[in-house]
Amino acid sequence: MIKFLQFIMIRAVMSIVTLLIVSFIVFSMMELVPGNCAERYIAFKNTQGQNITIEDIQAEERRLGLDKPYLIRAFTWMGNVFFQGKFGDSCILIVILSSCSTDRHLFCRFQEPDRQ
């Protein structure tokens, strides 16, 4: 019985380590995409006829925390996901992603809410 519990504990620790490594890899791959979330949101707003300035982009980067170093953003995001269940905000819709994960909030994928 002790061997079985030891096996289960080792597997549980290995799965947590695997999740952390995969999360870091995915976060790193998203950093390789040209542009950042703020630029994509501003480009989306620009296609709707709004005039966008450099100050708007910089303000959006500060709001999203993109002005912080990469490793701080990566570990903050992983901590929020694993310890608080917060996946962050959608780039275009500016909604909290964890609110979209339940069936009663499916409408958030189809509407742009007011900016906070």
N, C-alpha and C positions, 0 to 999 in steps of 0.2 A: 504494500500500500504506500509506503514511503517513496519507493521508486516512482510510482505512478504520479504522486503529488509533485515530486521533483521534476518529472517530465512535463507536467502541466505548467508549472511555474517557469521552467526554462522556455517553453513555447510561448507563454504569455509575454515574457520579457522580450523575446526575439520578435514577436509581432509588433510590439510597441516601438522597438528600435527600427524595424522595417518601415512602419508608418512614418516615423520621423525622417528617415532617409528619403523615402519617396516624396514626402511633402517638400523637403528641401530641394530635391531635384526638380519637381514641378514648379516651385517658386522661382528657381534659377532659370528654368526654360522660359518662363513668362517674362523674365528680365531681358531675354535675348530678342524678343519681339520688337521690331522697330517702333519707336515712339513709346509714350507711357500712357497711363490711364487718363491723365488730365488732358493730354493732347488729343486723345480719341474723343473724349467728351466735348472738348471745345470744337473739334472738327464736326461732330454731330450737330452742335448748336449752330455752327457756321452754315451748314447745309440747310438749316431752317431759316436763314436770312438774318441772323443776328451778327452784328459786327463784333469781332473779337480782337482784343489787344494782347500784347505780351504780358501786361499786368494781370489780365484775366487768367492766362495760362499759369503764371506764377502763383496767383492766389489759389487756384485749383490744386496745384501741386502741394502747397502748404496744407490745404484742407485735407487732402488724401494722405499726407505724411510722406510724400515722395521726395521731400527735401532732406530726409534723413538718410544716413548711410545704408547700403544694401543689407549688411548683416543685421543691423538693428531692426530694419523692416522685416526681414525674414524670420528672425526669432520672435519678434513681437507678434507677427501673424500666426506662427505655429503655436505660440502660447495662447493666443486668443482662441484658436480653433480647438486645441486639445483641452484647455482648462475652463473656457467659458462658453464654448460652442458658437462663437462668433466668427463667421466666415468673411466678414468685411462688407464692402459696398459694391454694387454693380457699377461698372465703369460708365455705361451710357444712361441707365435708368436712375442712378443715384438712389437705389433702395438697399436696405439691409438684406443681404442674401439669406440669412437664417430665417427671415420672415417669409421668404419665398418657398421654403422647404415644406411647408404644411399645405394641405389641400385647400384650406379656406383662404389662402393668400395667393392662389394661382393668378389672380388678376394683375399682380404686380409685374408679371412678365409682359403684359400687353399695354400697360399705361405708364406714362412718365409722371411720377408724383411731383409735387411742388418741391423745390430745393429748400433745404433747411438753412 
